[in-house]
Amino acid sequence: MDTTDISLIFPDSETSRRHSVGKDRPNISHEVVEQLELDYIFNLKNSDLTDFFTSDPNVIAYRQEVFEDMLNNPELSRILLKIIPILTDISELRKMSSDSGASTESYLYSITEVELYTSCITLLHDGFLPLKDSLKSSAFTRLTERIIELTESDYYKELNRKLTELTSRVREIKSITVGVNLDAQLRPEHAGVLSINNEYFKSGDIIDKILRLDFKEDEYTCIASLVPFRKNQSENQQMALSFAFNSAINDVFKASIRSWRKIVQMYVLENTDFLLRIMPEIEFVVKGTALMRALLDKGAELCAPTIAPIAEKKYAAKDLYNPVVAIKIDGPVVVNDFSFDENGMIYVLTGPNRGGKSVITCAVGLSFCMAQLGLLVPAKEAIISPADAIFTHFPTGSEDTIDKGRLGEECARLDAIFDKLTEYSIALLDESLSSTGSFEGSYIASEVLAGFSMAKCRCIFSTHLHELAAAVDEINERTVPNGGVKIDNLVAVITEGKRIFKIKRDKPDGKSYARDIAEKYGLSYDRIISKINKNQEGGNI
């Protein structure tokens, strides 16, 4: 039975192979995931989130169907969550069995593995069968068909019959009868196992007989202990005795071990391997569904983005919001429209401190990440061309300030981005070059922005450097005639001294922000004069 095409995240073996060798796999690092706080809302335990990013539109579409099934059928998550620990146990048993070699211990491990396997298949069968008609995705349709095919096969029924027979035989073993030949001086000469019994032997003590009201002697009554087993023995003595018994039992089970191993190798390994292979995928789709469900339960909107060709570099989102903020806060989250277009593939985003600049910058990055994981994105509607890489340049507490100084470290990280940047990449900069004066910072930032323009990438440069925003036209005059993309301004809106976390496409007016803040705290000229006059009037009374 072919199970190589079963995958919850890849439509076929070729796309899976391409991904495994790094094709259609965007450069999104652990650092980017952490700085965007995607790891906070998407907490994988047994795999690495960066392994799941893709830039292949077909893979994204395939996963969107999977997540649609998961959201429409909550029972799927419960079923898949139940089989994760079972598959983990099977994986651990594989390791233990390989370490124990061809022994009775290995035999027992393989029996347990088959028990776990059959319980896993039964759980999937009983869970998926009632959902069969409501599942729309190719992934779950194929998986359900395979599970039904497995459980209804004659071989699977025969496996269950043999498993029942073998487990009953093994679990009925309660004791062994040992025979020892003695020489003329009554010294042990030969010893061996005479029988394997389904009853425990009785101690033979007089108190034991009285309690049983049974004074007869029989083959299961001990008349003298062989050794004070495990009492007053050294560790070496205990190991030697256990090894002797185990070796004898191994000989008894040798034929069974050989025949059982053949069953395991021919059938069970083949059919458990595909489940073990997709175990990371199972965790991924379960955790991804949990994230989206948490956002929906908060009243936030999600949409399946239209995926445009990567070469078109499209991005437009209506009512975009930051999902990390939505998870953390109570109440509705602020939404904004955002797009990259021919008049603005790069933005200089200015505004007051804590006015929402970082939030929207991360929101754009997170929408790319979620789209390229195959998830719904945090917006009412969106069209996105996948990125071949996402780069972040955020404040970090690990700057190499000893050797370079903070400014030197910031410049070094920016330089490293240009080593890998292409026109299909996304660059997200938050308060970059804030470690120096506004003149030096604005000059270096202008050079960096000109570089991004010539690279033709999509970029957001969130900054407090209002001089930089004022220089956008000058930078465009320098780069656009030479083939660079246009830079435009965005501003975080403040109204009557209040931050409303709205972003608009406009040229900034630094004085207006200062004026609103001064009004808010009663420090405008008119308010100050009013207080002075009031105080003077009070002094004259």
C-alpha positions as CSV (number, residue, x, y, z in Angstrom):
1,M,0.0,0.0,0.0
2,D,1.6,3.3,-1.1
3,T,1.6,5.9,1.6
4,T,4.5,8.1,0.3
5,D,2.0,10.7,-1.0
6,I,0.3,11.2,2.3
7,S,1.2,14.7,3.6
8,L,-0.8,17.4,5.4
9,I,1.4,20.2,4.1
10,F,2.7,19.2,0.6
11,P,0.4,18.3,-2.3
12,D,2.9,15.7,-3.8
13,S,6.2,14.1,-3.3
14,E,7.9,16.5,-5.7
15,T,7.0,19.7,-3.8
16,S,8.1,17.9,-0.6
17,R,11.4,17.0,-2.2
18,R,12.0,20.5,-3.5
19,H,11.4,21.9,0.0
20,S,13.8,19.4,1.6
21,V,16.6,20.6,-0.7
22,G,15.9,24.3,-0.1
23,K,13.8,25.1,-3.2
24,D,10.8,27.4,-2.8
25,R,11.9,27.9,0.8
26,P,12.1,31.5,1.9
27,N,14.9,32.8,4.1
28,I,13.1,33.5,7.3
29,S,15.4,33.0,10.3
30,H,14.8,32.1,13.9
31,E,15.7,35.7,14.7
32,V,13.0,37.1,12.5
33,V,10.5,34.7,14.0
34,E,11.4,35.8,17.5
35,Q,11.5,39.5,16.7
36,L,8.1,39.4,15.1
37,E,7.0,37.3,18.2
38,L,5.6,34.6,15.9
39,D,7.1,32.0,18.3
40,Y,5.0,33.5,21.1
41,I,1.7,32.8,19.3
42,F,2.8,29.7,17.5
43,N,4.6,27.6,20.0
44,L,5.8,24.3,18.5
45,K,7.3,21.8,20.9
46,N,8.7,19.1,18.7
47,S,9.7,20.8,15.5
48,D,11.1,24.1,14.1
49,L,8.7,26.6,12.7
50,T,11.2,27.9,10.2
51,D,11.0,24.5,8.5
52,F,7.5,25.1,7.4
53,F,7.8,28.4,5.5
54,T,7.2,28.2,1.7
55,S,7.0,30.5,-1.2
56,D,5.3,28.0,-3.5
57,P,1.7,29.2,-4.3
58,N,0.6,25.6,-4.8
59,V,1.8,24.5,-1.4
60,I,0.2,27.5,0.2
61,A,-3.2,26.7,-1.5
62,Y,-2.9,23.1,-0.4
63,R,-2.4,24.1,3.2
64,Q,-5.2,26.7,3.1
65,E,-7.6,23.8,2.2
66,V,-6.2,21.8,5.1
67,F,-6.7,24.6,7.6
68,E,-10.2,25.2,6.3
69,D,-11.1,21.6,7.1
70,M,-9.5,22.0,10.5
71,L,-11.5,25.1,11.3
72,N,-14.7,23.7,10.0
73,N,-14.3,20.4,11.8
74,P,-13.0,21.0,15.4
75,E,-13.1,17.3,16.0
76,L,-10.0,16.9,13.7
77,S,-7.8,18.7,16.2
78,R,-9.0,16.6,19.0
79,I,-8.3,13.4,17.1
80,L,-4.8,14.5,15.9
81,L,-3.9,15.6,19.4
82,K,-4.7,12.1,20.7
83,I,-2.4,10.4,18.3
84,I,0.7,12.6,18.9
85,P,1.6,10.9,22.2
86,I,1.0,7.5,20.7
87,L,3.3,8.2,17.8
88,T,5.9,9.6,20.2
89,D,5.7,6.3,22.1
90,I,6.2,4.3,18.9
91,S,9.2,6.4,18.0
92,E,10.7,5.8,21.5
93,L,10.0,2.1,21.2
94,R,11.8,2.0,17.9
95,K,15.0,3.4,19.5
96,M,14.7,1.0,22.5
97,S,14.2,-2.0,20.3
98,S,17.2,-1.2,18.1
99,D,19.3,-0.9,21.3
100,S,18.1,-4.3,22.6
101,G,19.0,-6.4,19.6
102,A,17.4,-9.8,18.9
103,S,16.1,-10.5,22.4
104,T,12.9,-11.2,24.2
105,E,12.9,-7.6,25.3
106,S,13.0,-6.5,21.6
107,Y,10.2,-9.0,20.9
108,L,8.1,-7.5,23.7
109,Y,8.8,-4.0,22.4
110,S,7.7,-4.9,18.9
111,I,4.4,-6.4,20.2
112,T,3.8,-3.1,22.1
113,E,4.6,-1.2,19.0
114,V,2.0,-3.1,17.0
115,E,-0.5,-2.5,19.8
116,L,0.2,1.2,19.7
117,Y,0.0,1.2,15.9
118,T,-3.4,-0.6,15.8
119,S,-4.8,1.7,18.5
120,C,-3.6,4.7,16.5
121,I,-5.2,3.4,13.3
122,T,-8.4,2.6,15.1
123,L,-8.6,6.0,16.7
124,L,-8.1,7.7,13.3
125,H,-10.6,5.4,11.6
126,D,-13.3,5.9,14.3
127,G,-12.7,9.7,14.3
128,F,-12.4,10.3,10.5
129,L,-15.2,8.1,9.3
130,P,-18.1,10.2,10.6
131,L,-16.3,13.3,9.1
132,K,-15.6,11.8,5.7
133,D,-18.4,13.6,3.8
134,S,-17.5,17.0,5.4
135,L,-13.8,16.9,4.6
136,K,-12.9,18.9,1.5
137,S,-9.1,19.1,1.4
138,S,-7.1,16.7,-0.7
139,A,-4.9,16.0,2.3
140,F,-7.6,14.8,4.6
141,T,-9.5,13.0,1.9
142,R,-6.5,11.0,1.0
143,L,-5.6,10.3,4.6
144,T,-9.1,9.1,5.4
145,E,-9.2,6.8,2.4
146,R,-5.8,5.3,3.4
147,I,-7.0,4.7,7.0
148,I,-10.2,3.1,5.8
149,E,-8.3,1.0,3.3
150,L,-5.9,-0.1,6.0
151,T,-8.5,-1.1,8.6
152,E,-10.7,-3.0,6.1
153,S,-7.8,-5.0,4.6
154,D,-7.6,-8.7,5.3
155,Y,-4.0,-8.3,6.4
156,Y,-4.9,-5.8,9.1
157,K,-7.6,-8.1,10.4
158,E,-5.1,-11.0,10.4
159,L,-2.6,-8.7,12.2
160,N,-5.1,-8.0,14.9
161,R,-5.9,-11.7,15.3
162,K,-2.2,-12.6,15.6
163,L,-1.6,-9.7,18.0
164,T,-4.4,-10.9,20.3
165,E,-3.1,-14.4,20.2
166,L,0.5,-13.4,20.9
167,T,-0.3,-10.8,23.6
168,S,-2.5,-13.3,25.5
169,R,0.4,-15.8,25.3
170,V,2.9,-13.4,26.6
171,R,0.7,-11.8,29.3
172,E,-0.3,-15.2,30.6
173,I,3.3,-16.1,31.5
174,K,3.5,-15.9,35.3
175,S,6.5,-18.2,36.0
176,I,9.0,-20.6,34.6
177,T,10.0,-24.1,35.9
178,V,13.7,-24.5,36.2
179,G,15.4,-27.9,36.2
180,V,18.9,-28.5,37.6
181,N,20.9,-31.7,37.2
182,L,23.3,-32.5,40.0
183,D,26.5,-34.5,40.1
184,A,27.4,-37.2,42.6
185,Q,28.4,-34.6,45.1
186,L,25.0,-32.8,44.6
187,R,26.6,-29.9,42.9
188,P,24.8,-28.2,40.0
189,E,25.9,-29.6,36.7
190,H,23.3,-28.5,34.1
191,A,20.4,-26.1,34.4
192,G,17.6,-25.1,32.1
193,V,14.0,-24.0,31.7
194,L,11.6,-26.9,31.8
195,S,8.3,-25.0,31.2
196,I,6.7,-21.7,31.0
197,N,3.6,-21.4,33.2
198,N,0.5,-19.3,33.3
199,E,0.4,-19.4,37.2
200,Y,2.6,-17.9,39.8
201,F,4.4,-20.5,42.0
202,K,3.4,-20.6,45.7
203,S,6.0,-19.9,48.4
204,G,5.4,-23.2,50.3
205,D,5.6,-21.4,53.7
206,I,3.4,-22.8,56.4
207,I,1.7,-19.5,56.9
208,D,1.0,-19.3,53.2
209,K,-0.6,-22.8,53.3
210,I,-2.7,-21.9,56.3
211,L,-4.0,-18.7,54.6
212,R,-4.8,-20.8,51.4
213,L,-6.2,-23.6,53.6
214,D,-4.2,-25.8,51.2
215,F,-1.7,-28.3,52.6
216,K,-1.1,-30.3,49.4
217,E,2.1,-30.3,47.6
218,D,2.0,-29.7,43.8
219,E,4.2,-28.7,41.0
220,Y,3.5,-25.0,41.6
221,T,4.5,-25.1,45.3
222,C,8.0,-24.1,46.1
223,I,9.7,-26.4,48.7
224,A,12.9,-24.3,48.9
225,S,14.0,-21.0,47.4
226,L,16.7,-21.3,44.8
227,V,18.5,-18.2,46.0
228,P,17.5,-15.2,48.2
229,F,16.6,-13.5,44.9
230,R,17.9,-9.9,44.8
231,K,18.5,-10.0,48.6
232,N,22.1,-9.5,49.8
233,Q,23.4,-9.9,46.3
234,S,25.9,-7.7,44.6
235,E,24.9,-5.9,41.4
236,N,27.1,-8.3,39.4
237,Q,25.4,-11.3,41.0
238,Q,21.9,-9.9,40.2
239,M,22.9,-9.2,36.6
240,A,24.4,-12.6,36.1
241,L,21.3,-14.4,37.4
242,S,18.9,-12.2,35.4
243,F,21.1,-12.7,32.3
244,A,20.9,-16.5,32.8
245,F,17.2,-16.5,33.0
246,N,16.8,-14.0,30.1
247,S,19.1,-16.1,27.9
248,A,17.0,-19.2,28.6
249,I,13.7,-17.4,27.8
250,N,15.2,-16.0,24.7
251,D,15.9,-19.5,23.5
252,V,12.3,-20.5,24.2
253,F,11.0,-17.5,22.2
254,K,13.6,-17.6,19.4
255,A,11.2,-19.1,16.8
256,S,8.4,-16.7,17.8
257,I,10.8,-13.7,17.6
258,R,11.8,-14.6,14.1
259,S,8.3,-15.1,12.8
260,W,7.0,-12.0,14.6
261,R,9.9,-9.8,13.4
262,K,9.0,-10.8,9.8
263,I,5.4,-9.6,10.4
264,V,6.6,-6.3,11.8
265,Q,9.1,-5.7,9.1
266,M,6.8,-6.7,6.2
267,Y,3.8,-4.8,7.3
268,V,3.9,-2.7,10.5
269,L,7.0,-0.8,9.8
270,E,5.8,0.2,6.4
271,N,2.5,1.4,7.7
272,T,3.7,3.2,10.8
273,D,6.5,5.0,9.0
274,F,4.1,7.3,7.2
275,L,2.4,8.2,10.5
276,L,5.8,8.9,12.1
277,R,6.9,10.9,9.1
278,I,3.9,13.2,9.3
279,M,4.0,13.6,13.1
280,P,5.7,17.1,12.8
281,E,3.0,18.1,10.2
282,I,0.3,17.0,12.6
283,E,1.7,19.2,15.4
284,F,2.1,22.1,12.9
285,V,-1.5,22.0,11.6
286,V,-2.9,21.5,15.2
287,K,-1.0,24.5,16.6
288,G,-1.7,26.6,13.5
289,T,-5.5,25.9,13.9
290,A,-5.3,26.7,17.6
291,L,-3.8,30.1,16.8
292,M,-6.4,31.0,14.2
293,R,-9.2,29.7,16.5
294,A,-7.8,31.9,19.4
295,L,-8.0,35.0,17.1
296,L,-11.5,34.2,15.9
297,D,-12.6,33.7,19.5
298,K,-11.3,37.2,20.2
299,G,-13.6,38.5,17.5
300,A,-10.7,39.3,15.1
301,E,-11.2,38.7,11.4
302,L,-9.1,36.3,9.3
303,C,-9.1,35.7,5.6
304,A,-7.5,33.3,3.1
305,P,-5.2,35.7,1.1
306,T,-5.2,35.6,-2.7
307,I,-1.7,34.4,-3.6
308,A,-0.2,36.4,-6.5
309,P,2.9,35.4,-8.4
310,I,6.1,36.2,-6.6
311,A,7.3,38.3,-9.6
312,E,4.4,40.7,-9.2
313,K,5.4,41.8,-5.7
314,K,1.8,42.5,-4.8
315,Y,0.6,43.3,-1.3
316,A,-2.6,44.9,-0.3
317,A,-4.5,44.2,3.0
318,K,-7.8,45.6,4.2
319,D,-8.3,46.0,7.9
320,L,-4.9,44.5,8.7
321,Y,-4.0,44.1,12.4
322,N,-1.2,42.7,14.5
323,P,-2.2,39.1,15.7
324,V,0.3,39.2,18.7
325,V,-1.4,42.4,20.0
326,A,-4.9,40.9,19.4
327,I,-3.9,37.8,21.5
328,K,-2.5,39.9,24.3
329,I,-5.2,42.5,24.8
330,D,-8.8,42.5,25.8
331,G,-11.2,44.2,23.5
332,P,-11.0,45.0,19.8
333,V,-7.7,45.5,18.0
334,V,-7.0,48.6,15.8
335,V,-7.1,47.8,12.1
336,N,-5.4,49.6,9.2
337,D,-5.4,49.3,5.4
338,F,-1.9,48.8,4.0
339,S,-0.4,48.2,0.5
340,F,2.8,48.2,-1.5
341,D,2.3,49.7,-4.9
342,E,4.1,51.4,-7.8
343,N,4.1,54.7,-5.8
344,G,5.4,53.2,-2.6
345,M,7.3,49.9,-2.5
346,I,9.3,51.4,0.4
347,Y,7.8,53.5,3.2
348,V,9.3,55.8,5.8
349,L,7.0,55.5,8.8
350,T,7.1,58.3,11.3
351,G,5.0,59.5,14.2
352,P,5.0,59.8,18.0
353,N,6.6,57.3,20.3
354,R,4.3,54.4,21.1
355,G,1.9,55.6,18.4
356,G,1.7,52.2,16.6
357,K,4.7,52.3,14.3
358,S,6.2,49.1,15.5
359,V,2.8,47.4,15.7
360,I,2.0,48.0,12.0
361,T,5.6,47.1,10.9
362,C,5.3,43.8,12.7
363,A,1.7,43.3,11.4
364,V,2.9,43.4,7.8
365,G,5.7,41.0,8.5
366,L,3.4,38.6,10.4
367,S,0.9,38.6,7.5
368,F,3.6,37.5,5.1
369,C,4.7,34.8,7.6
370,M,1.3,33.5,8.2
371,A,0.4,33.5,4.5
372,Q,3.7,31.6,3.7
373,L,2.9,29.0,6.4
374,G,-0.5,28.4,4.6
375,L,-2.5,30.0,7.4
376,L,-5.3,32.6,7.2
377,V,-4.0,36.1,7.6
378,P,-5.0,38.8,10.1
379,A,-7.1,41.0,7.8
380,K,-10.5,41.3,6.2
381,E,-9.1,40.6,2.8
382,A,-5.6,40.5,1.3
383,I,-3.6,39.8,-1.8
384,I,0.0,38.8,-1.3
385,S,2.9,37.8,-3.5
386,P,5.2,35.6,-1.4
387,A,8.6,36.9,-0.3
388,D,11.8,35.0,-0.9
389,A,13.1,36.3,2.4
390,I,12.1,38.5,5.3
391,F,14.8,40.5,7.1
392,T,14.3,42.5,10.3
393,H,16.4,45.2,11.8
394,F,14.9,45.8,15.3
395,P,16.5,47.0,18.5
396,T,18.2,44.1,20.2
397,G,19.8,43.7,23.6
398,S,22.7,41.7,22.3
399,E,24.6,44.3,20.3
400,D,28.3,43.8,20.0
401,T,29.0,47.2,21.5
402,I,32.4,46.3,22.9
403,D,34.2,45.9,19.6
404,K,32.0,48.1,17.3
405,G,29.9,50.4,19.5
406,R,26.1,50.4,19.1
407,L,26.1,52.4,15.9
408,G,28.8,50.1,14.4
409,E,26.7,47.0,15.3
410,E,23.6,48.5,13.7
411,C,25.5,49.3,10.5
412,A,27.0,45.8,10.4
413,R,23.6,44.2,10.7
414,L,22.2,46.4,7.9
415,D,25.2,45.6,5.7
416,A,24.5,41.9,6.3
417,I,21.0,42.3,5.0
418,F,22.2,43.7,1.7
419,D,24.4,40.6,1.3
420,K,21.2,38.4,0.8
421,L,18.5,40.9,-0.2
422,T,16.7,40.5,-3.6
423,E,13.9,42.4,-5.2
424,Y,11.4,39.8,-3.9
425,S,12.5,40.2,-0.3
426,I,10.9,42.1,2.6
427,A,12.9,44.4,4.9
428,L,11.4,45.6,8.1
429,L,13.4,48.3,10.1
430,D,12.2,49.6,13.4
431,E,14.0,52.6,14.9
432,S,17.2,51.7,13.1
433,L,20.2,54.0,13.5
434,S,18.6,55.5,16.7
435,S,21.9,55.2,18.5
436,T,23.4,58.3,16.9
437,G,22.5,61.9,16.4
438,S,19.7,62.9,14.1
439,F,22.1,64.3,11.5
440,E,24.3,61.3,11.3
441,G,21.4,58.9,11.6
442,S,19.4,60.6,8.8
443,Y,22.4,60.7,6.5
444,I,23.2,56.9,6.9
445,A,19.5,56.1,6.7
446,S,19.2,58.0,3.4
447,E,22.0,55.9,2.0
448,V,20.3,52.7,3.2
449,L,16.9,53.7,1.8
450,A,18.5,54.6,-1.6
451,G,20.1,51.1,-1.5
452,F,16.7,49.5,-0.8
453,S,15.2,51.5,-3.7
454,M,17.8,50.2,-6.1
455,A,17.4,46.7,-4.8
456,K,13.6,47.1,-5.7
457,C,12.5,45.2,-2.6
458,R,9.5,46.0,-0.3
459,C,10.5,47.8,2.9
460,I,9.1,49.6,5.9
461,F,11.5,51.9,7.7
462,S,9.9,52.9,11.0
463,T,11.8,55.8,12.5
464,H,11.8,58.9,14.8
465,L,14.1,60.7,12.2
466,H,11.7,63.3,10.8
467,E,14.6,64.6,8.7
468,L,14.6,61.3,6.9
469,A,10.9,61.6,6.0
470,A,11.5,65.1,4.7
471,A,14.3,63.7,2.4
472,V,12.1,61.1,0.6
473,D,11.6,63.2,-2.5
474,E,15.3,63.9,-2.7
475,I,16.1,60.2,-2.4
476,N,13.5,59.4,-5.1
477,E,15.0,61.9,-7.5
478,R,18.4,60.1,-7.0
479,T,17.2,56.5,-7.5
480,V,14.0,56.3,-9.5
481,P,15.6,57.6,-12.8
482,N,18.2,54.9,-12.3
483,G,15.6,52.1,-12.0
484,G,14.9,52.3,-8.3
485,V,11.4,51.8,-6.8
486,K,9.6,54.7,-5.2
487,I,9.7,55.6,-1.6
488,D,6.7,57.1,0.2
489,N,5.7,58.4,3.6
490,L,3.4,56.9,6.2
491,V,2.5,58.6,9.5
492,A,1.1,57.3,12.8
493,V,-1.9,59.5,13.5
494,I,-2.3,61.4,16.7
495,T,-5.4,63.4,17.4
496,E,-5.8,66.0,20.2
497,G,-2.7,64.6,21.9
498,K,-4.1,61.0,21.8
499,R,-2.5,58.1,20.0
500,I,-5.2,56.3,18.0
501,F,-2.8,53.7,16.3
502,K,-4.0,54.6,12.9
503,I,-1.6,54.8,10.0
504,K,-2.1,57.1,7.0
505,R,-0.2,57.7,3.8
506,D,0.9,61.3,4.1
507,K,3.9,63.5,4.6
508,P,4.7,64.0,8.3
509,D,4.4,67.3,10.1
510,G,6.7,66.9,13.1
511,K,5.5,70.2,14.6
512,S,1.9,69.0,14.7
513,Y,2.9,66.0,16.8
514,A,4.8,68.2,19.2
515,R,1.9,70.7,19.3
516,D,-0.6,68.0,20.1
517,I,1.6,66.5,22.8
518,A,2.1,70.0,24.3
519,E,-1.6,70.6,24.3
520,K,-2.2,67.2,26.0
521,Y,0.1,68.0,28.9
522,G,-0.9,71.7,29.2
523,L,2.4,73.0,27.9
524,S,1.2,75.0,24.9
525,Y,2.1,78.7,24.9
526,D,-1.6,79.7,25.3
527,R,-2.1,77.3,28.3
528,I,1.1,78.5,30.0
529,I,0.2,82.2,29.6
530,S,-3.2,81.5,31.0
531,K,-1.8,79.9,34.1
532,I,0.8,82.7,34.5
533,N,-2.0,85.3,34.3
534,K,-4.2,83.4,36.7
535,N,-1.3,83.1,39.2
536,Q,-0.6,86.9,38.9
537,E,-4.2,87.7,39.4
538,G,-4.2,85.6,42.5
539,G,-1.1,87.3,43.8
540,N,-2.8,90.8,43.5
541,I,-5.7,89.9,45.6
